[in-house]
């Protein structure tokens, strides 16, 4: 059969995703078998999930075929097939097996390595744990492995970007880029890399100019000028913004607890139960609370409504005066 095509058996399913993948589930293998026709060969294993995806290994130095396997192998042979069109310039004679390790990133797996360029297959032996597998260049291994990349909203209403690398090779650093529409990105700043490292390293960047929903990505830069782009993350400050007034009911004074608000001034208006405007205030949340506390002792018992106008939305809280 042509290795540029996939031949499925009746245990495989296709699934749509942005990168595209094909998967098979729940197979008991007792002899050398190409599982579900996906080009993943084992001889002794229980497989709960096998997923074949088509994207290139980190740094653009792996082939355009990656397998994720879950289950239990038993000192197994494992072989990966490839197509010439997936090599991305890697010489066939330099192909090697790489396994993803959660602590160390991509690792060269050389045990019992056999390269069969006639049948387009690389095999290893002694496999006792599944993971994510691909083929790469033994003379030019996968350089940067980006671990978790997260973007969170801080109590100061800033965007905190944090990421980890497991291995680095000739890594100059990371451009942090921001977009308001998820399409057009502009650089925010640069975080220097370690150059070369075999240890996990943690990085972070804080965007203190977060005023509206924004998208973020990293553009990792190598010493030769090549760049590799991370997945895109989204931060929406309005989703985490809220107010709480206490005590409520109140007699002489209140406090306003604010989440997601910084010290920028906002406009606030106080209404009675009939919707009549009683007072207007302008300042940060603490200043608004102080203004309300000066007015509150002079108000009669009943229901009042505080409306805070912020660029991210309008926040309404009820106040019961005893």
N, C-alpha and C positions, 0 to 999 in steps of 0.2 A: 504494500500500500504506500501511498505518498505521504511522507511525514509532514508535508505542509497542510494536511487535512487531518481531521479527527474522526476516527471510526468508533462509534459508541456501541456498547452492548446494551441490553435491556435493563441494566441496573443504573445507568447514568441519566442525569437530568441536566437540562440547560437552564441557566438563570441569567436574567439581564442585570447589568450593573454598569456604572460609568466606565470601568476598565474592561469589563467583559470577563466572564469566567464560565467554566463548565465543571460540574462536580458529580461525584458518585458517593453513595453512603452504604454503610453496613455490608461489608464484604469479609468473609473468612477465606484467607488464602493459605493453601497447603502445598502448593507447587508453584514453580516460577510462572508468573502470570502478569500480563499487561493489564492492570486494573482498569476495567471499564473502557479499555481502548484509548486511555488518555496519555499513554507514553510514560507511565510510572510503573516500573516492574519490581515486584517483590516475590519472595518464594515462601515466606512463612510469617503471617501477620493477621491480626484482627484489625480491620480498618473501619472506623466509624464515620470518617469524612475524608474525602480526597478532593481537593479543589485545584484546578489548573487555570492560571491567569496568564495574561500576555502583556507584561510590561517589563522594562529593563531593570536589572539590579542597580543598587545605589551607585551613583557616580557615572551611570551609563556604561559600566564596565562588565556587566553580566549579560547573559543572553536574554532575549525577549520571551522567556518562558519560566514561570515560577510555580512550584507546587507547594500547597499547604496540606500536610497529612496529619490526621489525628487517629489514634488507636494504639495498638500494642504490637510491635514487631518482636521477633524472638531470634536474636543473633542473625538477622536476615541479610540476604543480598538485597541491594536496592540499586535500581538502574533508572536513569533519566534519558529519554530520547529527545532529539532536537532536530530542527530543520536548518538547512544551510542559510535560509533567509532570516533566521533568528539570531545569527551569531554576532551581528553588529561589528564586523571587522576582526573578531577574535580568531586567531589561527586555530584550526581544529586540533592540531597536535599540542596546543597549550591548554586545552580544556581541563578543568578540575571541578570537583564537587564541592559546593559550599552549603553549609547548614547554619540556620539562624539560631543563635543562643541568646536567651533573654538577658543575660548578664554581659556577655562579651560581644554581642552582635554577630556579624557574619564570620564563621570559622571555616577554614579549609579542612575538609574531611578526607584524609588520604588513605584510610584503611582499605587495603585490598583494591586500590584504584585500578580499573581496567578501562582503557579507551579503545572503542571499536569504531573507527571512522568509516568502515564499510557499511555498517548498519546504523550509523549515527546514534551511538549510545555510549554513555559513561556510566560505569557501575562501581559500587563499593560493597564491602562486606562488613559483617559484625555490627549491624545496626540494631540497637536495643531501645531506641527512643525516636519517635517521630517529631517533626518540626516543620519549618518551612525550608524548602530546598531549591537550589538553582545551580546553574553551571556558570563558571567565570574563567578568567584568564589566570593561570597559575603564576605567570610572571607579572601580572598587573592586577592584584586582588581588589575586591570591592573596598573603596576607601572610606567613605563616611557612612556610618549607620546612624540615622536619626531615630532616637527613641521617642518617648512621649513628648508631644508638643501641645501645650494647652494655652488658652487665653481666658482669663477670669477678670471679673470686675472687683476692684478693691473697695474698701469702705470710703476711700477718698474719691471714688468715682473715676479712677484711672483704670486703664487696661494693662493687666500684668501678663506678659508673655513669658512662658518658661519652657525650656526644651532640654533634652539630654542627647549626647552622642555616646555611642558605645566604642567606636573606633574612629580614628581620624588619620588621614594620609594627605599631607600637603594642603591642609585646610587653612586658608587665609582668614576666613571668618564668615559672618552671616550679615547680609543686608536685611534689615527688618522693613517690610513694605506695608503700606496701608492703602485701603480703597474705601470709598463711600458707596460704590455700586457693585463691588465684587468683580469688576472688569478692568478698570484703569487703576493701576497701582503706582504709588509714588514712594520713594525711600524716606524712612523716618530716621534711621541711624544705622550704624555699623557696630557689630560686636565681634571683636577679634577671636579667632579660633586658636587652638593649641598647636597647629601645624601637624604634628604627628603624635598619636597617642593610642595606646592599647587599653586604656582604662576608661570607665564611664566618667563623663564630664557634664556638669550642669551649667546652663546659661539662663539669663533672664534679661528682659527689657521692659521698661515701664513707659507707656504712652500717657503723659500727663495732660494731653490736649484732646481728650475724648469728650466730644460734645454731642455726638449722635451715633447711631448704629454704624459700626465700621467692620471691615474685613481686614484680616492680617495674614501675611505669609512670610516665609523666610526664603532668601535666595543665597544658598551656600556657594562660596567662591573658592575655587582651587588656585594653586600657585600658577598654573598655566593659563589662567583666565577663564576656564570653563565654569559654568554655573549650573546649579541644580535647585529646583524650586520645590518647596514643601507643600503639603496640603494647605488649603485656605481655612481659616477659623473666623468665627463671627462673634462680636461682642455688642450687645444692645444695652446701653445703660438704663433705658426706661423700664426694662423688664425687672430690674432689681431695685428700682426706686419705690419707696413707700414711706408714709408718715404714720405715726401713732401718737395720740395725745393722751396724757395721763397726769394726775388721776382724772377719771371721767366716769361719773359726774364730778364736778369741781365746785369749790366754794370761793376761794380767793386767788388761787394760782394754778398754773398748769406747766407742764414740760412737754416739749415736742421732740420725740425721738425720730430721727430721719435716717433712712438707709439709701445710699447711692447719691446723696446730695453732697456737693463740695461747699466751699465757703463763698461761692459766687452769690450775689444778691438776686433775689426773686421778688415777685410781686404777690401780695396776699391781701385778700378781701374778706371781711367778716359780715355775715348777713344774719338777720333774724329769721324766725320760722316762716314768715310771710314772704321772704325774699328781698326785704328792704336792706340796702347797703348801709351798714353802720360805721364802718371804718375801713381804711386802706393802709397798708403797710408795705415798706420796701426795705429789704436788707437780707442778710443771710438768715438761716433758720433760727439761730440763737437770738438774733435781734428781733425777729418777728415774735418769738415767745415772750421776750421782755416787754414789747409793746402791748401784747394781749394781756399780760399780767397787770399792766397799769390800767387797762380798761375794764377788766373782768369784775373787780369789786363794785363797779358802778352800774353793772347790768342787772336787770331783774331775773328772777328764776325762769327757766324755760330752755328751749332748744335753740342753738345757734349753729351756723354753718361757716366753717373756714375753708376758703378756696385758695390754693397756692398755684400760681401760674409759673410753669417752668418751661424752657424750650423743648423739653422732652414730653411734655403733657401737662394736664391740669389734675391736681390732686385735691380731693375733697374729703374733709373730716368733719364729723358732727361733735359739738361740745354741749354737754348738758350742764347748765348752771343751777346749783341747788339754792 
